[in-house]
């Protein structure tokens, strides 16, 4: 686990992805409801920095789903073009 969007400022990553990469904010969608050409990004506020997790598999999805009920950190969910996310992701394993 652990594919993240890199190359952004440490904070306000959701806003950066929306403004510069045409990501769209959404509520946490059901796994099959994600369009084929899009990918879910979970931006989590870690205090000193935001982490933009690429939710590229059912395992990642379940990890985020489980964390929602046990982890109080603020998160924003985005849908983003899959190829654009792949270009920015590290490691590029999806």
Buried (B, 14 or more C-beta within 10 A) or exposed (E): EEBBBEEBEEBBBBBBBBEEBEBEEBEEBEEEEBEEEBBBBBBBBEEEEBBBBBBBBEEBBEBBBEBEEEEEEEBBBBBBBBEBBBEBBEEEEB
